[in-house]
Amino acid sequence: MSRLDSFIRRLTAQRDILNAVVELVNGTEGPVLEFGLGNGRTYDHLREVFPGRRIVAFDREVRSYSLSTPPTENMVTGDIRESGQAFVGIGAALAHADIGTGHDNIDAITLTWLPQLMVGVLVKGGIAVSGLPLDRPELEPIVLPSGVKEGRYYLYRRI
């Protein structure tokens, strides 16, 4: 499969999962956290599917399109591993992390801290969506929406 086709399938899986979790999240209080703002595509989609809900985005620096950039009070810059710690205990209804690089050695380092961070920010019953697997006993895998290939994206509920 070409890298372009792989990219398209990954983004399609991401969108399909985010659309599917709306029903799972709507009965749960708490903000939505977006780890890895990038150019703001996912943040913009989250605003659309969770209107009126606080969405806090994290990234090293703001590089998003101006229309897809959160207001200053909901934009956290700096190393996510460090800046995310200030949000442990916030009780997020949803945490989304698309911060994998595709480089196994770099992603292995991210996986030393990302699963714990996701557990720490979520309320019990909250939903974690990630481009990387989150191996934690507090996170129960949820069946992916039909059409999303296993291992393409990951979906969990905080227990």
Summary of the structure (lengths in Angstrom):
residues: 159
radius of gyration: 14.5
end to end distance: 36.1
largest distance: 40.9
contacts: 480
relative contact order: 0.18
helix: 38%
strand: 23%
